[in-house]
Amino acid sequence: MDFNVRKLASDAGIFFSRAVQFTEEKLGQAEKTELDTHFENLLSRADCTKNWTEKIYRQTEVLLQPNPGSRIEEFLYEKLDRKVPPRATNGEILGQFMLEAAKEFGPGTPYGSTLIKVGDCQRRLGGAEREFLQTSSISFLTPLRNFLEGDWRTISKERRLLENRRLDLDACKARLKKAKAAEAKAAAAPDFQETRPRNYVLSASASALWNEELDKAEHELRVAQTEFDRQAEVTRLLLEGISSTHVNHLRCLCEFVEAQTVYYNQCHKYMQELQRELGRCPDSLEVNSHAVGSPTDPSAFLPLNSPSPDTNALQIEEVQPPASGTRKAKVLYAYDAGDSSELSLLADELITVYTVPGMDSDWLIGERGNQKGKVPVTYLELLS
């Protein structure tokens, strides 16, 4: 118990001494030991790394999980050291709703069959998103969080300890300076006109006392200087390790970009497949609208996927381009012709397009050299 009380009193004295030194430095009444330029640059670089890493980490969290409630839930599970329960992505939920709606509307109807196609695509997009989130969390977010919660906390702790050692060193320098001034004053020549010998005795005792105080201050300064140098070296080694941190974060960043590339390529592939599946939807809808609008139309009694008489009547070989109204178009996506009346397309190629009277607005006539056929408008970018 006595040891703890003494230690508490000693710690309180050290804290008070540091507080006095810090306050006098702020008021300009005490000298401050300055670190070398290289060390200051290391500190600045470390602070910059920490600040930007924290911003990138937070914003990446928002990118991967926009819902703040879900982020808080994941944070609590992590702090409780429990596994986060699996959660369906928004795309998977939307796809499930579409598939359930298709069952209600009838999978044989045009709307129901399209819902099935789109819903299945949305589920695949949601699955790709899930894989992307998991990969990004492991390869990118986790290393950034480990740096902020591990390496940076160690660096901050050693920096605080270095600052305390510096305050102790400067306080010892101030005490040594005061002791030297007092010792010089005590060692000043005595007044030889003084007739009382007792004053000479007192003067000699004071001089010896200040000499002892001076020796003590010099010893404390040497000890403080040694501790400060040792702590400065430890902190310097940690700060120089920031270069290794940058190399590690660069590797993680490349892995994050690779995960994004794979994810967006999958999404592009799924959407291209969906567009090819939906490329004939306008024909189906056109046939169905004829059936509903014209009960006496013979095409009303045809199957949904069978061509209407109007379509059969349109002979592609006999279609001639108008005198004016033709335009150039750039193909956005590759397209495979569904029948002999359509024209297959290659991505990024240029073709000539035009429309003819009575043709559905979702289709155009496309020409490429001697080849001619119907092409879907959604696959084209019309040029001037």
C-alpha positions in Angstrom: 0.0 0.0 0.0 2.9 2.4 0.9 4.5 1.6 -2.5 1.3 2.4 -4.4 0.9 5.7 -2.6 4.5 6.7 -3.3 4.0 5.7 -7.0 0.8 7.7 -7.2 2.6 10.7 -5.7 5.5 10.3 -8.1 3.2 10.0 -11.1 1.3 13.1 -9.9 4.5 15.1 -9.6 5.6 14.0 -13.1 2.2 14.9 -14.6 2.3 18.3 -12.9 5.9 19.0 -14.2 4.8 18.1 -17.7 1.7 20.3 -17.4 3.8 23.3 -16.3 6.4 22.7 -19.1 3.6 22.4 -21.7 1.9 25.6 -20.5 5.1 27.6 -20.4 5.9 26.4 -24.0 2.5 27.6 -25.2 3.0 31.0 -23.5 6.5 31.3 -24.9 8.2 31.2 -21.5 10.1 28.0 -22.0 12.3 26.4 -24.6 11.1 23.4 -26.6 13.3 20.7 -28.1 12.6 20.6 -31.8 12.7 17.3 -33.8 14.8 17.1 -36.9 13.3 17.8 -40.3 13.3 14.2 -41.4 11.4 13.2 -38.3 8.9 16.0 -38.8 8.3 14.8 -42.4 7.7 11.3 -41.2 5.1 12.5 -38.7 3.4 14.6 -41.4 3.4 11.6 -43.8 1.9 9.3 -41.1 -0.8 11.8 -40.2 -1.7 12.2 -43.9 -1.8 8.4 -44.4 -4.1 8.0 -41.4 -6.5 10.7 -42.4 -6.9 9.6 -46.0 -7.1 5.9 -45.1 -9.9 6.7 -42.7 -11.8 8.7 -45.4 -11.3 6.0 -48.0 -12.4 3.3 -45.6 -15.6 5.1 -44.5 -16.6 6.0 -48.1 -15.9 2.4 -49.3 -18.2 1.2 -46.5 -20.9 3.5 -47.8 -20.3 2.3 -51.4 -20.6 -1.4 -50.5 -23.4 -0.9 -48.0 -25.4 2.3 -48.5 -27.9 1.4 -45.7 -26.6 3.0 -42.5 -28.8 0.7 -40.4 -27.2 -2.4 -41.9 -23.7 -0.9 -41.3 -24.5 -0.4 -37.7 -25.8 -4.0 -37.4 -22.7 -5.4 -39.0 -20.6 -3.2 -36.6 -22.4 -4.6 -33.5 -22.1 -8.2 -34.7 -18.3 -7.6 -35.2 -17.8 -6.1 -31.8 -19.8 -9.0 -30.2 -17.5 -11.4 -32.2 -20.5 -13.0 -33.8 -21.1 -14.0 -37.4 -23.3 -11.6 -39.4 -26.4 -13.5 -40.6 -26.8 -13.9 -44.4 -28.7 -11.1 -45.9 -30.3 -11.1 -49.4 -29.2 -8.3 -51.7 -31.7 -5.8 -53.2 -31.3 -7.5 -56.6 -32.1 -10.9 -55.2 -35.2 -9.6 -53.4 -36.4 -7.8 -56.6 -35.8 -10.9 -58.6 -37.8 -13.0 -56.1 -40.7 -10.5 -56.2 -40.7 -10.7 -60.0 -40.8 -14.4 -60.1 -43.6 -14.6 -57.6 -45.5 -12.0 -59.6 -45.0 -14.0 -62.8 -46.7 -17.0 -61.1 -49.7 -14.8 -60.3 -50.0 -13.3 -63.8 -49.3 -16.6 -65.5 -46.0 -17.6 -66.9 -47.6 -18.2 -70.3 -48.6 -14.6 -70.8 -46.2 -12.1 -72.4 -45.9 -10.1 -69.2 -45.4 -13.1 -67.0 -42.8 -14.7 -69.2 -40.9 -11.4 -69.4 -41.1 -11.1 -65.6 -39.5 -14.5 -65.3 -36.6 -13.6 -67.6 -36.0 -10.3 -65.9 -36.4 -11.7 -62.4 -33.9 -14.5 -63.1 -31.5 -11.9 -64.4 -32.0 -9.7 -61.3 -31.3 -12.7 -59.0 -28.1 -13.4 -60.9 -27.1 -9.8 -60.6 -27.8 -9.9 -56.9 -25.6 -13.0 -56.6 -22.8 -11.3 -58.4 -23.2 -8.3 -56.1 -23.0 -10.6 -53.0 -19.7 -12.1 -54.2 -18.3 -8.6 -55.0 -19.2 -7.4 -51.5 -17.6 -10.4 -49.8 -14.4 -10.2 -51.9 -14.1 -6.4 -51.4 -14.6 -6.7 -47.7 -11.9 -9.3 -47.3 -9.3 -7.9 -49.8 -9.7 -4.2 -49.2 -11.8 -3.1 -46.2 -10.2 -5.5 -43.8 -6.5 -4.4 -44.4 -7.5 -0.8 -44.1 -9.4 -1.4 -40.8 -6.4 -3.5 -39.5 -4.1 -0.5 -40.1 -6.4 2.0 -38.4 -7.2 -0.2 -35.4 -3.8 -1.9 -35.1 -0.7 -0.2 -36.6 -2.0 3.3 -36.2 -2.9 2.8 -32.5 0.6 1.6 -31.8 2.1 4.6 -33.6 -0.2 7.0 -31.7 0.7 5.4 -28.4 4.5 5.7 -29.1 4.1 9.2 -30.3 2.3 10.2 -27.0 5.1 8.5 -25.1 7.7 10.4 -27.1 5.9 13.7 -26.4 6.0 12.9 -22.7 9.7 12.1 -22.9 10.3 15.4 -24.6 8.4 17.3 -21.9 10.5 15.6 -19.3 13.7 16.4 -21.1 12.8 20.1 -21.5 11.7 20.3 -17.8 15.1 18.8 -16.8 16.8 21.4 -19.0 14.9 24.2 -17.3 15.7 22.9 -13.8 19.4 22.6 -14.8 19.4 26.2 -16.0 17.8 27.4 -12.8 20.3 25.4 -10.7 23.3 26.9 -12.6 22.0 30.4 -12.1 21.5 29.8 -8.4 24.9 28.1 -8.0 26.6 31.0 -9.7 24.8 33.5 -7.4 25.8 31.5 -4.3 29.4 31.3 -5.5 29.7 35.0 -5.9 32.5 36.7 -3.9 31.5 37.4 -0.3 31.4 40.9 1.2 34.9 41.2 2.9 33.6 44.2 4.9 31.3 41.8 6.7 32.5 41.5 10.4 30.5 38.5 11.3 32.1 35.1 10.4 28.8 33.3 10.7 27.7 34.8 7.3 30.7 33.1 5.6 29.6 29.7 7.0 26.1 30.2 5.7 27.3 31.3 2.3 29.5 28.2 2.1 26.6 25.9 3.1 24.4 27.5 0.4 27.0 27.1 -2.2 27.5 23.4 -1.3 23.7 22.9 -1.4 23.4 24.4 -4.9 26.3 22.3 -6.1 24.5 19.2 -5.0 21.3 20.4 -6.7 23.3 21.1 -9.8 24.7 17.6 -9.9 21.3 16.1 -9.4 19.8 18.2 -12.2 22.6 17.2 -14.6 22.1 13.5 -13.7 18.3 13.8 -14.3 19.0 15.6 -17.6 21.3 12.7 -18.8 18.7 10.1 -17.9 15.9 12.1 -19.6 18.1 12.6 -22.7 18.8 8.8 -22.9 15.1 8.0 -22.6 14.1 10.6 -25.1 16.7 9.3 -27.7 15.5 5.7 -27.1 11.9 6.6 -27.6 12.6 8.7 -30.6 14.4 5.8 -32.3 11.4 3.5 -31.6 9.0 6.0 -33.0 11.1 6.7 -36.0 11.2 3.0 -36.9 7.4 2.8 -36.7 6.9 5.9 -38.8 9.3 4.6 -41.5 7.1 1.5 -41.6 4.4 3.6 -43.3 6.2 2.9 -46.6 5.4 -0.8 -46.1 1.8 0.2 -45.3 1.6 2.0 -48.6 2.9 -1.0 -50.5 0.3 -3.3 -48.8 -2.5 -0.8 -49.4 -1.5 -0.6 -53.1 -1.8 -4.4 -53.4 -5.2 -4.3 -51.7 -6.3 -1.5 -54.0 -5.4 -3.5 -57.1 -7.4 -6.5 -55.7 -10.4 -4.2 -55.1 -10.2 -3.0 -58.7 -10.0 -6.5 -60.0 -13.0 -7.5 -57.9 -14.9 -4.5 -59.4 -13.9 -5.5 -62.9 -15.1 -9.1 -62.5 -18.4 -7.8 -61.0 -19.2 -5.3 -63.7 -18.2 -7.8 -66.4 -20.6 -10.3 -65.0 -23.4 -7.6 -64.8 -22.7 -6.6 -68.4 -22.8 -10.2 -69.6 -26.1 -10.9 -67.8 -27.7 -7.7 -69.2 -26.5 -8.6 -72.7 -28.1 -12.1 -72.4 -31.3 -10.5 -71.1 -31.4 -8.0 -73.9 -31.0 -10.8 -76.4 -33.9 -12.7 -74.8 -36.1 -9.6 -74.8 -35.2 -8.6 -78.3 -38.3 -10.3 -79.7 -40.6 -8.9 -77.0 -41.9 -6.1 -79.3 -43.1 -8.7 -81.8 -44.9 -10.6 -79.1 -46.5 -7.5 -77.7 -47.5 -6.3 -81.1 -49.2 -9.7 -81.8 -51.0 -9.6 -78.5 -52.2 -6.0 -79.0 -53.6 -7.0 -82.4 -55.4 -9.9 -80.8 -57.0 -7.6 -78.1 -57.7 -4.7 -80.3 -59.1 -6.5 -83.3 -61.2 -9.6 -82.4 -62.0 -10.2 -86.1 -58.3 -10.0 -87.1 -57.1 -13.5 -88.1 -53.9 -12.9 -86.3 -55.8 -12.8 -83.0 -56.1 -16.5 -83.2 -52.5 -17.2 -83.9 -50.1 -18.4 -81.1 -48.1 -15.7 -79.4 -44.8 -16.6 -80.9 -46.1 -17.0 -84.5 -45.6 -14.2 -87.0 -48.6 -12.1 -87.9 -49.8 -11.8 -91.5 -48.5 -8.2 -91.6 -45.1 -9.5 -90.7 -45.3 -12.2 -93.4 -46.5 -9.6 -95.9 -43.3 -7.5 -95.2 -40.8 -9.0 -97.6 -37.4 -7.6 -96.6 -36.0 -8.2 -100.1 -38.6 -6.0 -101.6 -38.1 -3.1 -99.1 -36.4 -0.1 -100.7 -34.7 2.7 -98.8 -36.6 6.0 -99.0 -35.1 8.9 -101.0 -34.5 10.8 -97.8 -34.6 9.8 -94.1 -31.8 7.2 -94.0 -29.3 7.5 -91.0 -26.2 6.0 -89.8 -26.3 4.0 -86.5 -23.7 2.6 -84.3 -24.3 -0.9 -82.9 -24.1 -0.9 -79.1 -24.4 -4.7 -78.5 -24.0 -7.8 -80.5 -27.4 -9.2 -81.7 -28.2 -12.6 -83.2 -31.0 -12.6 -85.8 -34.1 -14.5 -84.7 -35.3 -15.3 -88.2 -34.5 -14.6 -91.9 -36.2 -11.2 -91.7 -33.8 -9.9 -89.1 -30.2 -8.8 -89.4 -27.4 -10.0 -87.1 -25.3 -7.2 -85.6 -21.8 -6.9 -84.3 -20.9 -4.6 -81.5 -19.4 -1.2 -82.5 -20.1 -1.6 -86.3 -21.8 1.1 -88.3 -24.9 0.4 -90.4 -27.5 2.4 -92.4 -31.0 2.4 -90.9 -34.4 3.7 -92.0 -38.1 3.0 -91.3 -40.9 2.0 -93.6 -44.7 2.7 -93.3 -46.5 0.4 -90.9 -43.4 -0.9 -89.2 -43.3 -1.1 -85.4 -41.5 1.8 -83.8 -39.2 -0.5 -81.8 -37.7 -1.8 -85.0 -35.8 -0.3 -88.0 -34.6 -1.7 -91.3 -30.8 -2.0 -91.2 -28.5 -2.3 -94.2 -24.8 -3.5 -94.2 -23.5 -3.8 -97.7 -25.8 -6.2 -99.6 -27.3 -7.5 -96.3 -30.7 -6.1 -95.1 -33.0 -6.9 -92.3 -34.9 -5.7 -89.2 -32.9 -4.6 -86.2 -34.1 -3.6 -82.7 -33.8 0.1 -81.9 -32.5 -0.6 -78.3 -29.3 -2.1 -79.7 -28.4 1.1 -81.7 -27.1 4.6 -81.2 -28.5 6.8 -83.9 -25.9 9.2 -85.4 -26.5 12.4 -87.2 
